Amino acid sequence: MLFSSANTLDKSIPVPLYYQLKKIILEYIQVNHKNLDESIPTENEIGEYFNISRPTVRQAINELVVEGYLYRIKSKGTFITKPKIKQGFLATLDNFYSEMNRQGLTPSTKVISVTEIESDKEISDALSLPVQSKVVKLSRLRYADQDPIVLVTTYLPQGKCPDIETKDLENRSLYEVLETDYQYRIASAKRSIESVLATEDKAEALNIKKGSAVQYIESKVYLYDGTPIEYSQAFYRGDRNKFAFEVKSE
């Protein structure tokens, strides 16, 4: 047992024991339990250590599970949930690599495919192109510390990005390629977000269960002259990402 000797329950105060224990366990998993692949002590072990009933321990742990700090695997134990990655790109124009590096995470990208297709009405409307225009469809799986966190499909006007399939899009950000290799100046983006359930193919790519919650984000990116240059459909793992906004009064 790795609880500190300073961690004690005070039965003389009106604060429920389960709530006192919950705070102790939360501090323990945030400070002392570094191996995420190792389960925390069992309910029996915790109960014996603090000399309290198993239902009291279970109530404390249940609340931490509901709040997303812990999760259970049947017959294996209770484990610490990996911390969520704070995504700020909804409110700023930034690339994936910079966002991850700022948080001390190692980003990487796997290009699944780069193909030329004819645009349907949805893609054409997003890119202000006639239907059946030639566009580049770029599918990528993006990682933070080797964990897949987002599956993104990007559509680009083929005429504005010739030979983009030859670019190193696994080690360079798309925005860097557009700005450096094609001399485009990205000015703004419109994004929308909604919660959806992962289909079988997306769940497999993101290493989650089919039907798990994912955040679906559509992005339309514009140049300074108002020309749309990118339309993206991204699926973020709900268990690994949270999105931050800053709102100011007018």
C-alpha positions in Angstrom: 0.0 0.0 0.0 1.4 3.3 -1.1 -0.8 5.7 0.8 1.0 8.2 3.0 1.0 7.8 6.7 -0.4 11.3 6.8 -3.6 10.1 5.1 -6.1 9.5 7.8 -9.9 9.6 8.0 -11.4 11.7 10.8 -14.5 10.0 12.1 -15.2 12.9 14.5 -16.2 15.5 11.8 -19.4 15.7 9.9 -17.8 15.1 6.5 -18.8 11.6 5.2 -16.0 9.0 5.3 -16.5 8.1 1.7 -15.9 11.7 0.7 -12.8 12.0 2.8 -11.5 8.8 1.3 -12.3 10.0 -2.2 -10.1 13.0 -1.7 -7.3 10.8 -0.4 -7.5 8.4 -3.4 -7.6 11.3 -5.8 -4.4 12.8 -4.4 -2.9 9.3 -4.4 -3.6 8.6 -8.1 -2.4 12.1 -9.1 0.8 12.1 -7.1 1.9 8.6 -6.3 0.5 6.1 -8.8 2.7 6.7 -11.8 2.2 3.4 -13.6 -1.1 3.7 -15.5 -0.9 0.1 -16.6 -0.9 -1.1 -12.9 -4.2 -1.2 -11.1 -4.7 0.8 -7.9 -5.1 -1.1 -4.6 -8.3 -3.2 -4.3 -11.4 -2.2 -2.4 -10.5 -4.8 0.3 -6.9 -3.5 0.6 -8.1 0.1 0.9 -10.8 -0.9 3.4 -8.3 -2.8 5.6 -5.8 0.1 5.5 -8.3 2.7 6.7 -10.3 0.3 8.8 -13.6 1.1 7.0 -16.3 -1.0 5.3 -16.0 -2.1 1.6 -19.3 -0.2 0.7 -17.7 3.0 1.9 -14.6 2.3 -0.3 -16.8 1.4 -3.3 -18.8 4.6 -3.0 -15.6 6.7 -3.1 -14.2 4.8 -6.1 -17.6 4.8 -7.9 -17.6 8.6 -7.8 -14.1 8.8 -9.2 -15.1 6.4 -12.0 -18.1 8.6 -12.8 -16.0 11.7 -12.8 -13.5 10.1 -15.2 -10.5 9.7 -13.0 -10.7 5.9 -12.8 -12.1 3.0 -14.9 -12.7 -0.7 -14.2 -11.7 -3.8 -16.2 -13.6 -6.9 -15.1 -11.4 -9.5 -13.4 -8.3 -7.2 -13.7 -8.9 -4.2 -11.4 -9.4 -0.5 -11.3 -7.1 1.7 -13.3 -6.2 5.4 -13.7 -7.6 7.1 -16.7 -5.0 8.9 -18.9 -5.3 12.6 -18.6 -7.2 14.4 -21.3 -5.4 16.5 -23.8 -6.5 20.1 -23.8 -7.3 21.2 -27.3 -7.3 24.9 -28.0 -7.3 24.9 -31.7 -11.1 25.6 -31.9 -10.3 29.2 -30.8 -7.0 29.7 -32.5 -5.3 29.0 -35.8 -2.6 26.5 -34.9 -1.2 23.2 -36.1 -1.4 19.9 -34.4 2.4 19.6 -33.8 2.6 23.0 -32.0 -0.5 22.2 -29.9 1.0 18.9 -28.7 4.5 20.2 -28.1 3.2 23.0 -25.9 1.7 20.3 -23.6 4.8 18.3 -23.4 3.5 15.5 -25.7 5.2 13.9 -28.6 3.1 14.3 -31.8 3.3 12.0 -34.8 1.2 11.4 -37.9 0.4 8.4 -40.1 -0.8 9.2 -43.6 -3.4 6.6 -44.4 -4.1 7.7 -47.9 -3.8 10.6 -50.4 -6.1 10.3 -53.4 -7.6 12.5 -56.1 -11.4 12.4 -56.2 -14.3 14.3 -57.7 -16.1 16.6 -55.3 -19.6 15.9 -54.2 -22.0 18.7 -53.3 -20.9 18.8 -49.6 -17.2 19.1 -50.5 -18.0 21.5 -53.4 -20.0 23.8 -51.1 -17.3 23.8 -48.5 -14.6 24.7 -51.0 -16.7 26.9 -53.2 -16.1 24.6 -56.2 -18.3 23.3 -58.9 -19.6 19.7 -58.3 -17.2 17.1 -59.6 -14.2 19.3 -59.3 -10.9 17.6 -58.7 -9.9 17.6 -55.1 -7.2 15.9 -53.0 -8.5 13.7 -50.2 -6.0 13.3 -47.4 -6.7 10.8 -44.6 -4.4 10.9 -41.5 -4.3 9.3 -38.1 -2.6 11.5 -35.5 -1.0 10.5 -32.3 0.1 12.0 -29.0 2.8 9.9 -27.2 2.0 7.0 -29.5 -1.7 7.0 -28.6 -4.1 7.6 -31.6 -6.2 10.6 -30.6 -7.7 12.0 -33.9 -8.7 10.6 -37.3 -9.0 13.4 -39.8 -9.9 13.5 -43.5 -9.0 16.7 -45.3 -10.1 17.9 -48.7 -8.0 20.4 -50.7 -8.6 22.0 -54.2 -6.3 20.0 -56.5 -5.7 23.0 -58.7 -4.4 25.1 -55.8 -2.2 22.3 -54.3 -0.6 20.4 -57.3 1.6 17.5 -56.3 0.8 17.8 -52.6 0.8 14.0 -52.5 4.6 14.2 -52.9 5.0 16.3 -49.7 6.1 14.8 -46.4 2.8 15.1 -44.5 3.9 12.7 -41.8 6.7 14.9 -40.5 5.4 18.4 -41.6 2.2 20.1 -40.7 -0.3 20.7 -43.5 -0.4 24.4 -42.7 3.4 24.6 -43.0 3.3 22.9 -46.4 0.6 25.3 -47.6 2.4 28.4 -46.4 5.9 27.4 -47.2 5.6 25.3 -50.4 2.6 27.0 -51.9 3.0 30.5 -50.5 -0.6 30.7 -49.1 -1.4 32.9 -46.1 -4.0 31.2 -43.9 -6.3 33.9 -42.4 -9.2 32.3 -40.7 -11.3 29.1 -40.0 -14.9 28.2 -39.3 -15.3 25.2 -37.1 -18.3 23.2 -35.7 -18.3 20.5 -33.1 -20.8 17.8 -32.1 -20.7 14.5 -30.2 -21.2 11.4 -32.3 -20.7 7.6 -31.8 -17.7 5.9 -33.3 -18.4 3.6 -36.2 -16.6 0.3 -36.5 -13.8 1.6 -38.8 -13.2 4.8 -36.8 -13.2 2.8 -33.5 -10.6 0.4 -34.9 -8.4 3.3 -36.1 -8.7 5.1 -32.7 -8.3 2.0 -30.6 -11.6 2.4 -28.9 -14.8 0.4 -28.7 -17.4 0.8 -31.4 -20.1 3.2 -30.2 -17.7 5.1 -28.0 -18.3 8.9 -27.8 -16.1 10.9 -30.2 -16.1 14.6 -30.9 -16.7 15.3 -34.6 -15.3 18.6 -35.8 -15.7 20.2 -39.2 -13.3 22.9 -40.3 -13.3 25.2 -43.2 -10.1 27.2 -43.6 -9.7 30.4 -45.6 -7.0 32.5 -47.1 -6.8 36.3 -46.7 -8.7 36.9 -49.9 -11.6 34.8 -48.6 -10.8 31.7 -50.7 -11.4 28.4 -49.0 -8.3 26.2 -49.0 -9.2 23.3 -46.7 -12.3 21.3 -45.6 -11.6 18.8 -42.8 -13.7 16.2 -41.0 -12.0 15.2 -37.7 -13.0 12.6 -35.2 -11.4 13.1 -31.7 -11.4 10.4 -29.0 -13.8 11.5 -26.3 -11.8 9.8 -23.6 -8.6 11.6 -24.4 -9.6 15.1 -25.5 -11.2 18.2 -24.0 -11.7 21.5 -25.8 -11.0 24.9 -24.3 -12.5 28.3 -25.3 -11.8 31.8 -24.1 -14.9 34.0 -24.2 -14.6 37.8 -23.7 -17.3 40.4 -23.2 -17.8 42.9 -26.0 
